Amino acid sequence: MSKKVSPIPRGYRTATPCLTVVDVDSAIAFYQAAFGAETLSRQYGADAGVALHATIKVGNSIIALNREAPEMGILSPFSLGAAGAQIHLYVDDVNTSWERALEAGAQVKMPLYDAYWGDRTGTLVDGNGHVWSIASKIENVSQEEIQRRASAWYEGEPEIEPTPAAPLEALIADETLADDNVAV
């Protein structure tokens, strides 16, 4: 009798983000350098030198990566010219993680700031055009207090201004992507 197969693979949650990227290997190198990602798997197609799919683990979360396939209508934000979603990443030390991501080639979309909901947070764009908000909880705030602060925030002028995003073409350049030899 065979062992029962779990419908959800070990280590996965019910929902797993899957990011479409231009180059899987370069994306892995960037995520390792920027976020300390661990490579769990990597699959190749007919061309053994070109990765088509991979899974990585950032903290305790698994993220799948797929190489874009224009012939199937599967495009990266770089090819689309816009990102339709973002990944929110909680880390132990947002300031250190932020600097590490910038050193790996991320571009600032919204600088770090102390948010009304109790996070220190900011938003970055990676070389494939994916948007990442990075945060650390710095204060426990009740829902009532969050609502009060949100009302005050949106009635006045925000204390921060978004940084104009660099064109996506500038983000994908080889020199902005992390080298495979970067220590993580």
KAFEN-V997325 format. One record per run of one state. SS is the DSSP state (A for helix, B for strand, O for the rest). FROM is the first residue (numbers start at 0). LEN is the number of residues. Records with the same first field share a line. If there is no record, write none. Layout:
SS->FROM-LEN ; FROM-LEN
//
This chain:
O->0-17 ; 21-2 ; 35-2 ; 44-6 ; 58-2 ; 67-1 ; 72-1 ; 74-2 ; 80-5 ; 90-3 ; 104-2 ; 114-4 ; 125-5 ; 137-5 ; 155-12 ; 172-1 ; 176-8
B->17-4 ; 37-7 ; 50-8 ; 60-7 ; 68-1 ; 73-1 ; 85-5 ; 106-8 ; 118-7 ; 130-7
A->23-12 ; 69-3 ; 76-4 ; 93-11 ; 142-13 ; 167-5 ; 173-3
//
